[in-house]
């Protein structure tokens, strides 16, 4: 498979123009992280009902030369720019965390970042979503409604997962625009996109049909070329920082987590970011990165090499048997699979299911 590169003529502004609106709406105390807020809580079903998307109108479909899975951006010689991204996943039956330690440090250091938020996460963390939406350092992308493996869903379920966060974001933005801290919604909110323009697949797993659905909904499919490994609690802060410093290069997109499942990310950032700054790197949002060079676009989604996300099909299938009577589901449930111990630990951490569930050494 050969990667394709295409120039991007322009990209929409992804955040408020300055911090004035953010500071008008939220005090420093309201913005600050709260100890323990990063902890996820299981067995809570308050936000489990799927968002209603009847009559919702997606944005204009993505143009042909930007369709596919974007892994990084090739930049002109001499440019030293990186995009940090953090996933904010939340499944049904839980309330995931908000890792204020990550966001507070980024703000303290003036580091830009992109947050891929799940629709359910945005619904259960509306005030935090509004804060991220208003912050000129940040932008928000779509990370599906409930973090399901879209390779295993029906077209109808995939459409719900993909479009629901767009509607939830749109409703959150409208709620924010009505706040008295926004003096003139028509002007003050104008630089905040009406809908997210970026999308990230759960587990980094997609197929042709879901890629098309995402692009048809007006979103660029953003993968990564540097994975920190932070969903695995056994990966230390030093190892996460080393991945960021030694694997990233100009134009890289780095993936981490800020929902409490980036176990040592908040400790790793103060190690990695000063080192990257000392090497001359600047930090931008993904939308800004897209305007600086040629995005590297491939026809499939993967973590480090083509095909490696297929392991999530088996584990996600055990967790979400969407069509237990189908032929594919039956094959998935009964098929033996060989996964190394280290891979099993990492996959189990990402999939939020027991390490011993249905896998072999």
CORQUINOR-V498129 format. One record per pair of residues at least 12 apart in sequence whose ideal C-beta (glycine too) atoms are under 6 Angstrom apart, sorted by sequence separation. I is the first residue (numbers start at 1). J is the second residue. D is the distance in Angstrom with one decimal. If there is no record, write none. Layout:
BEGIN
[[I;J;D] [I;J;D]]
END
This chain:
BEGIN
[[177;189;5.0] [228;240;4.5] [148;161;5.6] [199;214;4.8] [228;243;4.9] [317;332;4.3] [344;359;5.5] [145;161;4.8] [115;132;5.7] [144;161;4.3] [145;164;3.9] [145;165;5.8] [199;219;4.0] [339;359;5.1] [341;361;5.8] [226;247;4.7] [198;220;5.4] [199;221;5.4] [200;222;5.4] [226;248;4.9] [338;360;5.9] [117;140;5.4] [142;165;4.4] [314;337;5.1] [198;222;5.1] [240;264;5.8] [96;121;5.8] [112;137;4.9] [113;138;5.8] [114;139;5.1] [115;140;5.4] [116;141;4.3] [118;143;4.7] [120;145;5.7] [170;195;5.8] [117;143;5.7] [118;144;6.0] [119;145;3.9] [120;146;5.3] [226;252;5.1] [230;256;5.1] [88;115;5.6] [98;125;5.6] [114;141;5.8] [116;143;4.0] [169;196;5.6] [225;252;5.4] [230;257;5.5] [237;264;4.0] [241;268;4.3] [245;272;5.3] [90;118;4.8] [225;253;5.9] [226;254;4.4] [227;255;5.4] [228;256;4.7] [236;264;5.9] [240;268;3.7] [244;272;4.0] [84;113;4.5] [85;114;4.6] [86;115;5.3] [87;116;4.9] [88;117;4.2] [89;118;5.2] [95;124;5.3] [118;147;5.6] [166;195;4.8] [224;253;4.5] [90;120;4.6] [98;128;5.0] [231;261;5.3] [233;263;4.3] [237;267;3.6] [241;271;3.8] [245;275;5.0] [90;121;3.8] [224;255;4.0] [237;268;4.2] [241;272;4.0] [230;262;3.9] [315;347;5.7] [88;121;4.7] [319;353;5.1] [230;265;4.7] [311;347;5.8] [315;351;4.5] [318;357;5.7] [318;358;5.3] [129;172;5.4] [48;92;4.6] [119;164;4.4] [123;168;5.5] [119;165;3.4] [122;168;5.0] [126;172;5.8] [130;176;4.8] [45;93;5.9] [119;168;4.4] [44;95;4.9] [162;213;5.6] [42;94;5.0] [158;210;5.3] [162;214;5.9] [40;94;5.7] [41;95;4.8] [92;146;5.1] [142;196;4.4] [149;203;5.6] [151;205;4.9] [91;146;5.3] [141;196;5.1] [147;202;4.5] [158;213;5.9] [162;217;5.9] [40;96;4.8] [87;143;5.7] [91;147;5.1] [140;196;5.7] [149;205;5.4] [151;207;5.1] [40;97;5.1] [141;198;3.5] [142;199;4.6] [143;200;5.1] [39;97;5.4] [89;147;4.4] [144;202;5.6] [6;65;4.2] [38;97;3.9] [133;192;5.8] [141;200;6.0] [150;210;4.3] [37;98;5.1] [38;99;4.1] [37;100;5.7] [222;286;5.6] [33;100;1.4] [33;101;5.5] [51;119;6.0] [5;74;5.7] [33;104;5.0] [47;120;5.4] [47;123;5.0] [227;303;5.8] [47;124;4.7] [223;301;5.7] [116;200;4.1] [198;286;5.7] [206;301;3.9] [205;301;5.9] [204;301;5.3] [204;303;5.1] [31;131;5.9] [201;301;5.5] [205;309;4.2] [26;131;5.7] [204;309;5.0] [203;309;5.8] [56;163;6.0] [205;312;5.2] [203;312;4.1] [50;160;5.9] [53;163;4.9] [53;164;5.7] [56;167;4.9] [22;134;4.2] [21;134;5.4] [22;135;5.3] [51;164;4.1] [53;167;5.1] [232;346;4.7] [51;167;5.6] [19;136;5.7] [51;168;5.5] [232;349;4.3] [16;134;5.1] [18;136;5.6] [231;349;4.7] [231;350;4.5] [16;136;5.0] [15;136;4.9] [15;138;5.9] [15;139;5.2] [14;139;3.4] [59;195;5.4] [139;285;4.6] [67;215;4.5] [139;287;5.9] [70;220;5.9] [69;221;5.2] [70;222;5.3] [71;223;4.8] [62;215;4.2] [72;225;4.2] [66;220;6.0] [69;223;5.0] [71;225;5.0] [61;216;4.8] [25;181;3.8] [102;258;4.4] [24;181;4.7] [61;218;6.0] [60;218;5.3] [58;217;4.0] [59;218;2.8] [99;258;4.5] [58;218;5.4] [99;260;5.5] [97;259;5.2] [151;313;5.8] [96;259;4.4] [97;260;2.7] [102;265;5.8] [149;312;5.7] [102;266;5.1] [105;269;5.2] [109;273;5.9] [152;316;5.9] [101;266;3.6] [152;317;5.8] [82;248;5.4] [21;188;5.5] [99;266;5.9] [149;316;3.7] [81;250;5.8] [153;322;5.9] [80;250;5.0] [82;252;5.2] [83;253;5.0] [84;254;5.2] [85;255;5.4] [86;256;5.1] [87;257;5.0] [89;259;5.6] [79;250;5.5] [86;257;6.0] [88;259;4.8] [112;283;4.9] [114;285;5.0] [86;258;3.9] [111;283;4.6] [112;284;5.4] [114;286;4.4] [148;320;5.9] [112;285;5.2] [17;191;4.9] [16;191;5.6] [75;250;5.1] [16;192;5.9] [75;251;4.5] [74;251;5.7] [13;191;4.8] [73;251;4.3] [72;251;5.1] [72;252;5.5] [12;193;5.6] [72;253;5.4] [12;197;5.8] [82;281;5.3] [84;283;5.9] [80;280;4.7] [80;281;4.8] [81;282;5.2] [82;283;5.9] [83;284;5.7] [81;284;5.5] [83;286;4.8] [83;289;4.4] [73;289;5.0] [75;292;5.6] [75;293;3.9] [74;293;5.1] [40;260;5.2] [73;293;4.6] [74;294;4.7] [39;260;5.8] [38;260;3.8] [73;295;5.0] [72;296;5.0] [70;295;4.8] [71;296;5.0] [70;297;5.5] [68;297;4.2] [69;298;5.2] [68;299;5.7] [69;301;4.8] [14;285;5.1] [14;287;4.0] [11;287;4.6] [11;290;4.9] [11;291;4.9] [8;290;4.8] [8;291;5.8] [7;294;5.4] [5;294;4.0] [5;296;5.6] [3;296;5.0] [4;297;5.0] [3;298;5.2]]
END
